[in-house]
Structures are given as C-alpha cells and as structure tokens.
Amino acid sequence: MAHDCPLDKDQLGFHSWNLLHTMAAYYPENPSERLKQDMETFFLLIGRLYPCETCARDFAQLIDSKPPDTSSQSALSRWLCWVHNQINTKLGKPLFDCSRVNERWRDGWNDGSCD
Ligand SMILES: Cc1cc2nc3c(=O)[nH]c(=O)nc-3n(C[C@H](O)[C@H](O)[C@H](O)COP(=O)(O)OP(=O)(O)OC[C@H]3O[C@@H](n4cnc5c(N)ncnc54)[C@H](O)[C@@H]3O)c2cc1C
C-alpha cells in the first residue's frame, strides 16, 4: 500500500502507541499539579475521542478501573505499559516486560543497539 493512504486500525494503533509512550517517556519525574491534571485529562479524552469505537470504549473502561498514575515519569510509563499489556492480552499479543519500558521508549536498549 502507498504511504499516503488512510490508516487502518493496526497502523493507527502502532503510531498512536508511539506517541503515547513517547509522551510518557518525556514526562517530568516531578510534574507540577497542573501538568498532572493535564495529563490525566489527555488520557481521559483519548478514551472518548480515539477514532476506533471499540478501542476507545475498552480504553475508557481500563482507565476507569485503574486511572492514570501521573505522579512521575516512571509511574506514568509503568501505568501506560500496563494498559498496553491489557490490550495486548485482549488481542492475543505477547506481553511486554514493563521493567524495560524506559529502555524501549526513552533511553534505548541496554545492549547499545539503539546507539
Ligand atoms: C488506545 C488504544 C487502544 C487500542 N485498542 C484496540 C482494540 O480494542 N482492538 C484492536 O484490534 N486494536 C486496538 N489497538 C491497536 C493495537 O493495540 C495495536 O496497536 C495494533 O494491533 C498494532 O500492533 P503491533 O503489533 O504493530 O504493536 P503495538 O501493539 O502497536 O505496539 C507497538 C510497539 O510498542 C511496544 N510495546 C508493546 N507492548 C508494550 C507495552 N505494554 N508497553 C510498552 N511498549 C509496548 C513494542 O515494541 C511494539 O512494537 C489499540 C491501540 C491504542 C493506541
């Protein structure tokens, strides 16, 4: 398929995860109260506005059961990793090791393969 075509559900998902995990990766370790609130609102709105109806509904339910932990970069990245793993489970995909989430999305793998 050409690169300038509308996204299907998987392409949209892959690119959305890139944005969401990268946002969590660059979130500060000591956020202001305002930033915490903004980030929580952002994820709540993803659950309402994400342009795939079943994805948005299930995401909103996940957030309801376990609200975003916006207290720090590490907490937010771990929370988002947990959410993504819930969706991986639903889709029969392998689980990601959340202890390595900053290697994947912020620092690069410890083996130097991203350097
Ligand atoms: C909010 C949201 C809800 C979605 N809901 C649905 C749905 O209900 N039904 C549906 O069919 N699709 C859904 N998707 C799309 C689905 O999650 C995948 O994006 C899509 O199937 C493409 O999968 P992929 O194999 O390319 O890898 P993706 O799941 O897109 O993952 C991209 C990369 O993220 C990394 N990764 C994987 N798991 C984790 C994790 N737990 N933490 C950190 N990094 C990780 C891996 O390196 C992987 O290559 C949703 C996407 C989003 C963003």
Backbone and ligand atoms as CSV (ligand in chain L), in Angstrom:
chain,resi,resn,atom,element,x,y,z
A,1,MET,N,N,0.845,-1.195,0.000
A,1,MET,CA,C,0.000,0.000,0.000
A,1,MET,C,C,0.887,1.254,0.000
A,2,ALA,N,N,0.441,2.282,-0.694
A,2,ALA,CA,C,1.204,3.543,-0.703
A,2,ALA,C,C,1.232,4.133,0.709
A,3,HIS,N,N,2.175,5.023,0.972
A,3,HIS,CA,C,2.323,5.589,2.317
A,3,HIS,C,C,1.296,6.678,2.610
A,4,ASP,N,N,0.691,7.245,1.541
A,4,ASP,CA,C,-0.226,8.369,1.772
A,4,ASP,C,C,-1.682,7.920,1.671
A,5,CYS,N,N,-1.993,6.798,2.336
A,5,CYS,CA,C,-3.367,6.283,2.381
A,5,CYS,C,C,-3.892,6.391,3.809
A,6,PRO,N,N,-5.238,6.400,3.980
A,6,PRO,CA,C,-5.793,6.432,5.347
A,6,PRO,C,C,-5.291,5.243,6.162
A,7,LEU,N,N,-5.158,5.446,7.469
A,7,LEU,CA,C,-4.641,4.393,8.352
A,7,LEU,C,C,-5.711,3.350,8.644
A,8,ASP,N,N,-5.325,2.076,8.682
A,8,ASP,CA,C,-6.243,1.063,9.216
A,8,ASP,C,C,-6.045,0.985,10.733
A,9,LYS,N,N,-6.816,0.104,11.393
A,9,LYS,CA,C,-6.807,0.065,12.871
A,9,LYS,C,C,-5.415,-0.250,13.425
A,10,ASP,N,N,-4.705,-1.167,12.777
A,10,ASP,CA,C,-3.390,-1.557,13.289
A,10,ASP,C,C,-2.355,-0.453,13.081
A,11,GLN,N,N,-2.399,0.181,11.919
A,11,GLN,CA,C,-1.453,1.291,11.669
A,11,GLN,C,C,-1.719,2.440,12.636
A,12,LEU,N,N,-3.007,2.759,12.795
A,12,LEU,CA,C,-3.368,3.825,13.735
A,12,LEU,C,C,-2.878,3.471,15.135
A,13,GLY,N,N,-3.102,2.212,15.538
A,13,GLY,CA,C,-2.687,1.778,16.868
A,13,GLY,C,C,-1.182,1.882,17.045
A,14,PHE,N,N,-0.428,1.369,16.077
A,14,PHE,CA,C,1.027,1.381,16.190
A,14,PHE,C,C,1.535,2.821,16.340
A,15,HIS,N,N,1.044,3.711,15.485
A,15,HIS,CA,C,1.530,5.097,15.539
A,15,HIS,C,C,1.041,5.807,16.807
A,16,SER,N,N,-0.165,5.459,17.248
A,16,SER,CA,C,-0.683,6.081,18.479
A,16,SER,C,C,0.145,5.654,19.684
A,17,TRP,N,N,0.487,4.359,19.745
A,17,TRP,CA,C,1.324,3.899,20.866
A,17,TRP,C,C,2.668,4.610,20.848
A,18,ASN,N,N,3.209,4.825,19.654
A,18,ASN,CA,C,4.485,5.568,19.575
A,18,ASN,C,C,4.359,6.928,20.244
A,19,LEU,N,N,3.269,7.631,19.928
A,19,LEU,CA,C,3.069,8.956,20.531
A,19,LEU,C,C,2.843,8.838,22.038
A,20,LEU,N,N,1.936,7.938,22.440
A,20,LEU,CA,C,1.562,7.866,23.857
A,20,LEU,C,C,2.753,7.463,24.726
A,21,HIS,N,N,3.492,6.431,24.306
A,21,HIS,CA,C,4.643,6.002,25.119
A,21,HIS,C,C,5.739,7.067,25.138
A,22,THR,N,N,5.893,7.779,24.001
A,22,THR,CA,C,6.937,8.805,23.972
A,22,THR,C,C,6.539,9.996,24.844
A,23,MET,N,N,5.251,10.308,24.876
A,23,MET,CA,C,4.799,11.364,25.796
A,23,MET,C,C,5.099,10.978,27.245
A,24,ALA,N,N,4.827,9.719,27.580
A,24,ALA,CA,C,5.103,9.266,28.957
A,24,ALA,C,C,6.613,9.263,29.223
A,25,ALA,N,N,7.408,8.916,28.203
A,25,ALA,CA,C,8.865,8.847,28.377
A,25,ALA,C,C,9.464,10.217,28.701
A,26,TYR,N,N,8.868,11.269,28.134
A,26,TYR,CA,C,9.430,12.615,28.324
A,26,TYR,C,C,8.652,13.456,29.339
A,27,TYR,N,N,7.723,12.811,30.034
A,27,TYR,CA,C,7.001,13.466,31.132
A,27,TYR,C,C,8.002,13.663,32.283
A,28,PRO,N,N,7.923,14.788,33.018
A,28,PRO,CA,C,8.929,15.004,34.071
A,28,PRO,C,C,8.789,14.052,35.252
A,29,GLU,N,N,9.887,13.826,35.946
A,29,GLU,CA,C,9.871,12.969,37.132
A,29,GLU,C,C,9.148,13.677,38.290
A,30,ASN,N,N,9.184,15.019,38.272
A,30,ASN,CA,C,8.490,15.793,39.318
A,30,ASN,C,C,7.536,16.802,38.679
A,31,PRO,N,N,6.389,16.342,38.191
A,31,PRO,CA,C,5.477,17.234,37.471
A,31,PRO,C,C,4.732,18.185,38.412
A,32,SER,N,N,4.351,19.330,37.874
A,32,SER,CA,C,3.514,20.260,38.638
A,32,SER,C,C,2.094,19.686,38.746
A,33,GLU,N,N,1.319,20.220,39.670
A,33,GLU,CA,C,-0.077,19.775,39.817
A,33,GLU,C,C,-0.850,20.022,38.529
A,34,ARG,N,N,-0.573,21.137,37.885
A,34,ARG,CA,C,-1.249,21.481,36.626
A,34,ARG,C,C,-0.944,20.438,35.540
A,35,LEU,N,N,0.329,20.056,35.459
A,35,LEU,CA,C,0.729,19.077,34.440
A,35,LEU,C,C,0.098,17.710,34.716
A,36,LYS,N,N,0.045,17.334,35.991
A,36,LYS,CA,C,-0.589,16.054,36.339
A,36,LYS,C,C,-2.045,16.038,35.866
A,37,GLN,N,N,-2.722,17.141,36.152
A,37,GLN,CA,C,-4.134,17.242,35.772
A,37,GLN,C,C,-4.292,17.207,34.250
A,38,ASP,N,N,-3.407,17.945,33.552
A,38,ASP,CA,C,-3.480,17.968,32.082
A,38,ASP,C,C,-3.268,16.567,31.503
A,39,MET,N,N,-2.314,15.844,32.053
A,39,MET,CA,C,-2.019,14.511,31.504
A,39,MET,C,C,-3.179,13.559,31.775
A,40,GLU,N,N,-3.764,13.647,32.957
A,40,GLU,CA,C,-4.920,12.797,33.251
A,40,GLU,C,C,-6.061,13.108,32.289
A,41,THR,N,N,-6.306,14.394,32.072
A,41,THR,CA,C,-7.373,14.805,31.147
A,41,THR,C,C,-7.084,14.296,29.737
A,42,PHE,N,N,-5.819,14.379,29.325
A,42,PHE,CA,C,-5.428,13.909,27.989
A,42,PHE,C,C,-5.828,12.438,27.815
A,43,PHE,N,N,-5.505,11.597,28.803
A,43,PHE,CA,C,-5.830,10.176,28.651
A,43,PHE,C,C,-7.343,9.930,28.727
A,44,LEU,N,N,-8.030,10.700,29.566
A,44,LEU,CA,C,-9.488,10.554,29.614
A,44,LEU,C,C,-10.094,10.892,28.250
A,45,LEU,N,N,-9.536,11.915,27.605
A,45,LEU,CA,C,-10.069,12.315,26.297
A,45,LEU,C,C,-9.725,11.299,25.208
A,46,ILE,N,N,-8.564,10.660,25.329
A,46,ILE,CA,C,-8.247,9.578,24.367
A,46,ILE,C,C,-9.364,8.523,24.438
A,47,GLY,N,N,-9.803,8.234,25.651
A,47,GLY,CA,C,-10.869,7.242,25.840
A,47,GLY,C,C,-12.210,7.684,25.272
A,48,ARG,N,N,-12.340,8.946,24.977
A,48,ARG,CA,C,-13.594,9.432,24.366
A,48,ARG,C,C,-13.438,9.722,22.886
A,49,LEU,N,N,-12.235,10.125,22.472
A,49,LEU,CA,C,-12.062,10.644,21.108
A,49,LEU,C,C,-11.274,9.729,20.174
A,50,TYR,N,N,-10.629,8.680,20.713
A,50,TYR,CA,C,-9.792,7.830,19.858
A,50,TYR,C,C,-10.645,7.301,18.697
A,51,PRO,N,N,-10.141,7.436,17.457
A,51,PRO,CA,C,-11.007,7.159,16.304
A,51,PRO,C,C,-11.133,5.672,15.935
A,52,CYS,N,N,-11.471,4.852,16.922
A,52,CYS,CA,C,-11.814,3.426,16.732
A,52,CYS,C,C,-12.731,3.150,17.913
A,53,GLU,N,N,-13.986,2.874,17.607
A,53,GLU,CA,C,-15.013,2.870,18.661
A,53,GLU,C,C,-14.750,1.833,19.755
A,54,THR,N,N,-14.487,0.592,19.348
A,54,THR,CA,C,-14.282,-0.446,20.370
A,54,THR,C,C,-12.982,-0.182,21.147
A,55,CYS,N,N,-11.948,0.310,20.430
A,55,CYS,CA,C,-10.680,0.620,21.114
A,55,CYS,C,C,-10.916,1.674,22.193
A,56,ALA,N,N,-11.620,2.747,21.825
A,56,ALA,CA,C,-11.859,3.849,22.753
A,56,ALA,C,C,-12.678,3.368,23.948
A,57,ARG,N,N,-13.695,2.550,23.681
A,57,ARG,CA,C,-14.565,2.082,24.774
A,57,ARG,C,C,-13.771,1.239,25.770
A,58,ASP,N,N,-12.989,0.303,25.244
A,58,ASP,CA,C,-12.216,-0.567,26.141
A,58,ASP,C,C,-11.134,0.218,26.878
A,59,PHE,N,N,-10.526,1.172,26.191
A,59,PHE,CA,C,-9.508,2.005,26.820
A,59,PHE,C,C,-10.126,2.803,27.971
A,60,ALA,N,N,-11.318,3.362,27.725
A,60,ALA,CA,C,-12.006,4.140,28.764
A,60,ALA,C,C,-12.316,3.250,29.973
A,61,GLN,N,N,-12.712,1.998,29.712
A,61,GLN,CA,C,-13.008,1.078,30.830
A,61,GLN,C,C,-11.740,0.770,31.630
A,62,LEU,N,N,-10.627,0.605,30.909
A,62,LEU,CA,C,-9.357,0.343,31.601
A,62,LEU,C,C,-8.984,1.521,32.495
A,63,ILE,N,N,-9.155,2.726,31.964
A,63,ILE,CA,C,-8.822,3.930,32.733
A,63,ILE,C,C,-9.740,4.071,33.945
A,64,ASP,N,N,-10.978,3.658,33.757
A,64,ASP,CA,C,-11.924,3.689,34.882
A,64,ASP,C,C,-11.452,2.760,35.992
A,65,SER,N,N,-10.985,1.577,35.593
A,65,SER,CA,C,-10.590,0.581,36.601
A,65,SER,C,C,-9.245,0.928,37.230
A,66,LYS,N,N,-8.388,1.616,36.480
A,66,LYS,CA,C,-7.062,1.975,37.001
A,66,LYS,C,C,-6.673,3.326,36.390
A,67,PRO,N,N,-7.000,4.429,37.056
A,67,PRO,CA,C,-6.749,5.763,36.495
A,67,PRO,C,C,-5.264,6.018,36.264
A,68,PRO,N,N,-4.934,6.917,35.303
A,68,PRO,CA,C,-3.532,7.219,35.007
A,68,PRO,C,C,-2.779,7.634,36.263
A,69,ASP,N,N,-1.598,7.064,36.459
A,69,ASP,CA,C,-0.734,7.476,37.577
A,69,ASP,C,C,0.208,8.550,37.040
A,70,THR,N,N,-0.165,9.799,37.263
A,70,THR,CA,C,0.578,10.928,36.699
A,70,THR,C,C,1.569,11.509,37.705
A,71,SER,N,N,1.890,10.742,38.757
A,71,SER,CA,C,2.729,11.294,39.823
A,71,SER,C,C,4.182,11.503,39.394
A,72,SER,N,N,4.661,10.754,38.379
A,72,SER,CA,C,6.060,10.880,37.938
A,72,SER,C,C,6.204,10.217,36.565
A,73,GLN,N,N,7.354,10.465,35.934
A,73,GLN,CA,C,7.626,9.827,34.629
A,73,GLN,C,C,7.599,8.310,34.747
A,74,SER,N,N,8.287,7.792,35.770
A,74,SER,CA,C,8.353,6.333,35.876
A,74,SER,C,C,6.973,5.741,36.151
A,75,ALA,N,N,6.188,6.417,36.990
A,75,ALA,CA,C,4.852,5.897,37.315
A,75,ALA,C,C,3.946,5.940,36.081
A,76,LEU,N,N,4.005,7.029,35.333
A,76,LEU,CA,C,3.139,7.151,34.159
A,76,LEU,C,C,3.526,6.121,33.088
A,77,SER,N,N,4.829,5.938,32.875
A,77,SER,CA,C,5.277,4.976,31.858
A,77,SER,C,C,4.890,3.552,32.255
A,78,ARG,N,N,5.000,3.238,33.540
A,78,ARG,CA,C,4.599,1.904,34.020
A,78,ARG,C,C,3.090,1.707,33.850
A,79,TRP,N,N,2.339,2.746,34.198
A,79,TRP,CA,C,0.882,2.648,34.058
A,79,TRP,C,C,0.496,2.407,32.597
A,80,LEU,N,N,1.103,3.183,31.696
A,80,LEU,CA,C,0.755,3.050,30.281
A,80,LEU,C,C,1.180,1.683,29.747
A,81,CYS,N,N,2.303,1.190,30.231
A,81,CYS,CA,C,2.755,-0.150,29.852
A,81,CYS,C,C,1.718,-1.185,30.298
A,82,TRP,N,N,1.215,-1.018,31.500
A,82,TRP,CA,C,0.174,-1.935,31.997
A,82,TRP,C,C,-1.060,-1.878,31.093
A,83,VAL,N,N,-1.487,-0.658,30.743
A,83,VAL,CA,C,-2.669,-0.509,29.875
A,83,VAL,C,C,-2.424,-1.219,28.538
A,84,HIS,N,N,-1.272,-0.932,27.942
A,84,HIS,CA,C,-0.952,-1.539,26.639
A,84,HIS,C,C,-0.949,-3.061,26.759
A,85,ASN,N,N,-0.425,-3.572,27.879
A,85,ASN,CA,C,-0.412,-5.033,28.060
A,85,ASN,C,C,-1.821,-5.605,28.199
A,86,GLN,N,N,-2.744,-4.847,28.805
A,86,GLN,CA,C,-4.135,-5.326,28.872
A,86,GLN,C,C,-4.683,-5.493,27.459
A,87,ILE,N,N,-4.353,-4.550,26.598
A,87,ILE,CA,C,-4.842,-4.618,25.204
A,87,ILE,C,C,-4.104,-5.720,24.448
A,88,ASN,N,N,-2.796,-5.877,24.726
A,88,ASN,CA,C,-2.061,-6.998,24.120
A,88,ASN,C,C,-2.722,-8.324,24.470
A,89,THR,N,N,-3.102,-8.463,25.743
A,89,THR,CA,C,-3.754,-9.708,26.177
A,89,THR,C,C,-5.054,-9.921,25.414
A,90,LYS,N,N,-5.844,-8.858,25.334
A,90,LYS,CA,C,-7.129,-8.961,24.623
A,90,LYS,C,C,-6.923,-9.408,23.174
A,91,LEU,N,N,-5.835,-8.929,22.557
A,91,LEU,CA,C,-5.597,-9.211,21.135
A,91,LEU,C,C,-4.735,-10.457,20.914
A,92,GLY,N,N,-4.352,-11.129,22.026
A,92,GLY,CA,C,-3.531,-12.330,21.890
A,92,GLY,C,C,-2.083,-12.034,21.521
A,93,LYS,N,N,-1.618,-10.814,21.810
A,93,LYS,CA,C,-0.216,-10.457,21.512
A,93,LYS,C,C,0.651,-10.731,22.739
A,94,PRO,N,N,1.968,-10.886,22.547
A,94,PRO,CA,C,2.841,-11.116,23.703
A,94,PRO,C,C,2.852,-9.933,24.659
A,95,LEU,N,N,3.055,-10.220,25.945
A,95,LEU,CA,C,3.161,-9.157,26.946
A,95,LEU,C,C,4.549,-8.536,26.893
A,96,PHE,N,N,4.601,-7.244,27.173
A,96,PHE,CA,C,5.868,-6.503,27.208
A,96,PHE,C,C,6.353,-6.461,28.650
A,97,ASP,N,N,7.669,-6.589,28.853
A,97,ASP,CA,C,8.267,-6.521,30.191
A,97,ASP,C,C,8.357,-5.048,30.610
A,98,CYS,N,N,7.458,-4.634,31.519
A,98,CYS,CA,C,7.354,-3.204,31.867
A,98,CYS,C,C,8.590,-2.686,32.607
A,99,SER,N,N,9.431,-3.572,33.120
A,99,SER,CA,C,10.659,-3.076,33.761
A,99,SER,C,C,11.615,-2.492,32.704
A,100,ARG,N,N,11.309,-2.728,31.400
A,100,ARG,CA,C,12.198,-2.250,30.335
A,100,ARG,C,C,11.557,-1.116,29.522
A,101,VAL,N,N,10.492,-0.521,30.090
A,101,VAL,CA,C,9.745,0.450,29.279
A,101,VAL,C,C,10.592,1.688,28.940
A,102,ASN,N,N,11.469,2.110,29.852
A,102,ASN,CA,C,12.307,3.280,29.542
A,102,ASN,C,C,13.429,2.934,28.555
A,103,GLU,N,N,13.855,1.678,28.555
A,103,GLU,CA,C,14.816,1.268,27.520
A,103,GLU,C,C,14.152,1.362,26.144
A,104,ARG,N,N,12.934,0.886,26.054
A,104,ARG,CA,C,12.227,0.870,24.763
A,104,ARG,C,C,11.893,2.270,24.266
A,105,TRP,N,N,11.450,3.144,25.192
A,105,TRP,CA,C,10.842,4.406,24.739
A,105,TRP,C,C,11.638,5.659,25.080
A,106,ARG,N,N,12.694,5.555,25.897
A,106,ARG,CA,C,13.414,6.777,26.277
A,106,ARG,C,C,14.927,6.652,26.077
A,107,ASP,N,N,15.516,5.573,26.611
A,107,ASP,CA,C,16.978,5.508,26.696
A,107,ASP,C,C,17.624,4.669,25.603
A,108,GLY,N,N,16.849,3.777,24.992
A,108,GLY,CA,C,17.433,2.786,24.084
A,108,GLY,C,C,17.858,1.555,24.876
A,109,TRP,N,N,17.923,0.405,24.171
A,109,TRP,CA,C,18.217,-0.875,24.842
A,109,TRP,C,C,19.597,-0.869,25.480
A,110,ASN,N,N,19.676,-1.544,26.613
A,110,ASN,CA,C,20.948,-1.610,27.353
A,110,ASN,C,C,22.086,-2.256,26.560
A,111,ASP,N,N,21.739,-3.048,25.525
A,111,ASP,CA,C,22.808,-3.685,24.730
A,111,ASP,C,C,23.434,-2.728,23.716
A,112,GLY,N,N,22.960,-1.472,23.695
A,112,GLY,CA,C,23.569,-0.477,22.819
A,112,GLY,C,C,23.058,-0.503,21.384
A,113,SER,N,N,22.055,-1.343,21.095
A,113,SER,CA,C,21.616,-1.492,19.704
A,113,SER,C,C,20.916,-0.251,19.151
A,114,CYS,N,N,20.556,0.686,20.018
A,114,CYS,CA,C,19.918,1.933,19.541
A,114,CYS,C,C,20.910,3.097,19.500
A,115,ASP,N,N,22.154,2.857,19.901
A,115,ASP,CA,C,23.125,3.967,19.968
A,115,ASP,C,C,23.637,4.343,18.573
L,1,LIG,C1,C,-5.550,3.267,22.993
L,1,LIG,C2,C,-5.507,2.094,22.025
L,1,LIG,C3,C,-6.486,1.130,22.082
L,1,LIG,C4,C,-6.474,0.067,21.171
L,1,LIG,N1,N,-7.483,-0.855,21.208
L,1,LIG,C5,C,-7.534,-1.825,20.261
L,1,LIG,C6,C,-8.628,-2.747,20.222
L,1,LIG,O1,O,-9.541,-2.701,21.056
L,1,LIG,N2,N,-8.660,-3.665,19.209
L,1,LIG,C7,C,-7.656,-3.724,18.248
L,1,LIG,O2,O,-7.718,-4.570,17.355
L,1,LIG,N3,N,-6.601,-2.885,18.296
L,1,LIG,C8,C,-6.518,-1.944,19.262
L,1,LIG,N4,N,-5.459,-1.062,19.285
L,1,LIG,C9,C,-4.338,-1.276,18.343
L,1,LIG,C10,C,-3.364,-2.344,18.906
L,1,LIG,O3,O,-3.042,-2.088,20.271
L,1,LIG,C11,C,-2.040,-2.352,18.116
L,1,LIG,O4,O,-1.513,-1.042,18.036
L,1,LIG,C12,C,-2.166,-2.891,16.710
L,1,LIG,O5,O,-2.753,-4.178,16.730
L,1,LIG,C13,C,-0.774,-2.972,16.028
L,1,LIG,O6,O,0.030,-3.840,16.812
L,1,LIG,P1,P,1.581,-4.002,16.654
L,1,LIG,O7,O,1.842,-5.477,16.672
L,1,LIG,O8,O,2.073,-3.197,15.496
L,1,LIG,O9,O,2.225,-3.410,18.002
L,1,LIG,P2,P,1.648,-2.354,19.002
L,1,LIG,O10,O,0.754,-3.026,19.985
L,1,LIG,O11,O,1.078,-1.204,18.218
L,1,LIG,O12,O,2.944,-1.892,19.789
L,1,LIG,C14,C,3.923,-1.024,19.233
L,1,LIG,C15,C,5.238,-1.265,19.938
L,1,LIG,O13,O,5.069,-0.983,21.306
L,1,LIG,C16,C,5.914,-1.824,22.106
L,1,LIG,N5,N,5.063,-2.394,23.142
L,1,LIG,C17,C,4.234,-3.456,23.084
L,1,LIG,N6,N,3.587,-3.621,24.230
L,1,LIG,C18,C,4.023,-2.647,25.049
L,1,LIG,C19,C,3.735,-2.297,26.398
L,1,LIG,N7,N,2.875,-2.994,27.149
L,1,LIG,N8,N,4.368,-1.225,26.938
L,1,LIG,C20,C,5.285,-0.518,26.226
L,1,LIG,N9,N,5.583,-0.805,24.949
L,1,LIG,C21,C,4.967,-1.865,24.374
L,1,LIG,C22,C,6.504,-2.865,21.196
L,1,LIG,O14,O,7.869,-2.525,20.975
L,1,LIG,C23,C,5.698,-2.722,19.917
L,1,LIG,O15,O,6.444,-2.968,18.776
L,1,LIG,C24,C,-5.450,-0.012,20.189
L,1,LIG,C25,C,-4.458,0.976,20.157
L,1,LIG,C26,C,-4.475,2.019,21.057
L,1,LIG,C27,C,-3.415,3.092,20.985
